[in-house]
């Protein structure tokens, strides 16, 4: 599996650290929890999309694109980082934002919306239920009519090219754990558009490292998410030249922590954000990592893990959305 064949940009000049969460693990009363700090990746405010964008922007530049088009929710971390990558490369960026709650978009809002404007995005807000893929295709046609060369990046950067970022990340994780003489028994990661989850599964499986990757859903039910992750895993395996077929049973998804829906708060999410902040001084966000950590906490309390297991939590970032939900995460709302 040779990833050097793919054009790639470099937005992080270092390996993100793996840190042991001793205080958090003691509070949880086992297992031993470690965190892969991908919230510290490069580009504006970091996060997992940076790894995907290294390959996606490499592909866009190879195709001599001058305009990046992508989509997401109003407070999309993916949109923020795609915009940052476009700025870095001197490209125009058009963000199509889905207003899941009518009237929720305001140019004066904090969090990612503030950063969109600071970084200079062109923003198009559309109502909930809009066919986002068609909207991006329509916008691409408009750019072409104006003489531009558009490049569409899908929701979450989650196609086979984007997922290469986390297939590559597995090499980094293995190098770090071998250097530290650390055996990881489980990896826990958020799963939404599935690119991070699929990339990790492909990487571990094809390096013959039998570490289960547990995907905590932030939006979809288990059946839908499993299907999405499995199909994307097959696509990235084929693209990357992986020699081994990945069995469907290697896809582990949990959907009990979504609550009422994507980006809608849960009490367990609030508990997890507060717990990690007060034990380790590490910040989670209310949309992704807070819910994912609530899943890890609940699985621990239900003895899914053994007390002596080493569990690696992949921190996928999302910090700006924390600052647009301050009253919520403090339990005042």
N, C-alpha and C positions, 0 to 999 in steps of 0.2 A: 504494500500500500504506500505509494510514493506521492506525497502531497506537494513536493517541490515542483511538480509539473504545472501547478495552478498559479496564475499571477496573483500576487499578494502584496498588499500594503502593510506597513508596520506602524501601528498606533500605540504600542506599549513596548518600551525598551527593556522590560524586565519581566521576570516571572512573578505573578501575584503570589503572596505568601500563603502558606497553610499554617494556621494557628490553632493551638489547642485551647478549648474553652473550659478551663478547669472550674472556674466559679459557676458557670452555667451548668456544667455536668453535675457538680455537687448539688446544686439547687434541684436539678432534675432527678438526682439519685440514680444516675446511670442512664444510658451507656456513656462512653467517652466520646464527646462531640468535638469535632474539629471543623474549621471553616476554611474554605478556599475563597480568598478575598478578591473575587472578580468585581466587587464594587470599586476596587482600586485600579481597574484597567484604565487605559488612556482615553482621550477625548473628553468632552465636557461632562464632568461629574461621574464618569465611569459607568460600568455595567456590562452585562454579558453580550449585548449587541455589538460591542466593540470587536470582539473576536470574529463574529460573523461578517462585519463590515470590512475587515481586512481582506477577505476573499471577494466579497461582493463589489467593493470599490476597485479592487484589482481587475475584476472582469469588466466593470464599466469603463475603466480607463483604457483597457486593451481594445474595447470597441469604440473608443474615441467619443464617448458620450459627453455632452456638455450640460445636461439637465437631469437631475435625479428626482424621481417621483416615488413617493411612498405614502403609506396610510397608517392610521392607528386611532385610538381613542383620544379624547381631548387632552389627557395628561400622559400621552404616550412616551415612555422612555426610549422606545425604538425610534420614534420620530425625532426626538431630541438628539440622539447620537448619530442618526443618519444625516441630519442637518449639520452637526459638528464635523463629520467626515467630509461632507460636501464643501464646507467652508475651508477645511484643511487643504482640499484638492483644487480649490478655486472654481468649483462648479455651482451652478444654480440649483436650488432645491425647492420643490413644491410639496407641501404637506397637505394631505387630505384627511381631515379630522372628523370622526363620527361623533356626533353629540348624542350620547346614549341617554342622557337625561335632558329633556327639552329646556332650553334657556340656561344650561350650565356653562356654556362658553362665555367668557368675558376676557377681553384683551388685558384687563387690569389684574387678572388672577395671578397668584404666585405659582411656585413650582415650575413645571416644564413649560407652561404657557409663557411665563416671564422669560424663560430662556429662549423659546422660539423667537420672540421679538428681539431679544438682545443679540441673537445670532443672525437675524435678518432673513427669516423664512418668508416665503410666499405661502399664505395659509388659505385653504378653502374648507369651510365648515359645512358638513352635510348632515341631514337628519338620520336618526337611528333607523336601521333597516336598509340603508342605501347599499346597493351592490358595489362594494368598494373596488373590487377588481375591474369591473366595467368602468367605474369612474376614473380609475387610473389609466385604463386603455384610452378612454375618451380624451383625457388630458394629454396623453402621449401623442395622440393624433393631432391635437391642437399645436403642440410644440413642434411637431414635424411640419405642419402647415406654415409655421412661422420660420422655418429654416433650421430648427434645432435638431439635435440628436438625443432623444430621451432614453433613459434607462430606468425601468420599473423595478423597484425592490419590494417584494411582497410583505404582507403583514408580519411584523416581528423579524424580518430578514430570514424567514424560515422556508427556504428551499434547499435543494441539495448543495448548492454552492455555499450558502450561508452556514449550513450545518457542518461544513468542513472545519469551521473555526473550533468547534468542540470535539471533533475527531482529533484535531491537532492538540487541543488542550489536554487530552488523555496522556499524551507523551510527556507533557509538562508535569502532570500529577504523578505519574509513575516515577519520573526522575527525582522529584522532590521526596516522595515517600521512601524510595530506596536509599537516598542520601540520609534520611532521618531514621532509617531502620523501622519504619512504621507500616504496619499492615492495616489496610482499610477493609472493613467487612461490608459496609454499605455506603452508597452515595445517595444523597437526597437532594433533589433539584426541583424547581418549579417547572410545570409543564402547561403551556398555553397554546402557542402556535407551533410548538413541538421541535423546533430546530436545535435548541440546546440539548434537550433530552435525547433526540435521535442521534445527534453527533457523538454524545458520550457513549451511548450503547454501541454504536458502530466501532468507536475507538477501542473500548475495552474488549469487546468480543473478538476483534480481529488481531489483538495483541495477546490473545489467550489469557486474559486476566479475568478471572471469574468473580467479578464484583457486581452484585445486583445494583442497578440504577433505579431508584424509586422516584417516580414522577408524581408530584403533588399537584393536582389540577387546580388552576385558578379560574377556570371558566366552564369547561366541558364535562359531560358525564363520562363515566369510566369507559363505556363501550365506544363512544365517539372518539375519545382521546386515544385509546389503545389503537384503534384503527388508523388514526392520523399518524401517530408516532411510528407504528409498524411500517406503514407505506413510505414515510419519509426516511426511515432507517434503511429500507431497501434501496431507495433512490440514491442516498448518499454513499451507501456501500458500493453500488454499481459505478457511480461517478468516480469514487476514490480508488477503484480497482481492488476492493477487498476480495480476498480469495475464498472466504467462508460465508455461507448463507446463514443469516441470523434467524433462529427459531422465534416464532411468535411468543412463546412463553418467556422469552427474555425481556419482554415489555411489561413493566410493572407500573400500574397507574392507580391512584387513589383519588376519589372524588368527594370525600366526606367533608372537605374543608372549604368548599367554594362559598357556602352560605346561600344567600338569596340570588347571587349572580356575580359576574365579573365586576370588580372594583367596588362592590358593596361590602360594607364592613361586617365583621363578626366579633363577638366578644373574645373568642379564642385568639383571633388575630391581634386584638388590642393587648391581651395578656402576653403574647409572645414578643411583641415589640417592646413592651415595658420590661419584660423579664431579661431580654438580652442587653438592653440598654443599662439596666441597673446592676447586672452582674459582670458585664464585660466591656461596657462603654462602646458597644458596636450598634449602629443604627440599622433598622430594617424599614421597609416601606409598607404601607397598608394594602397595596394592591397585589403584590407578588410575594416578596420574601416574608412578610408578616404572616400570610396565610400558609406559606410553605413551612415555616418554622412551627406554626401551630400544629401542622400535620406531624412533624417530627416529634414534638412534645407529646401529642396524643398517642402516637404509636409507641413511644417510650413508656408512657403510663399504662398502656395495655400490654406491656411486655412483648411487643413484637421483636424487639432487640434483646439480646442477652446483656447483662450488666457490664460484662467485660468487652463487649463489642466496641470497635472504633468506627464511628459514623462520620462521614465527611459531608457537611452541608455546603453546597455551592451557593455562595452569596452573589446573586445576579444583579445587585445594585438597586436603582430606583429611588435614590435618596431625595431628589427634588419633590416627589409626590408627598413625602413626609411633611414638608413645609407648607403644603396646601391643605393639610388635614390636622393641624396642630391641636385643635380642641378635641377632635375625635380620638387621637391616640393618647391624649391625657385623660380620657374618660369623662370629658365635660360636655359631650354632645351625643 
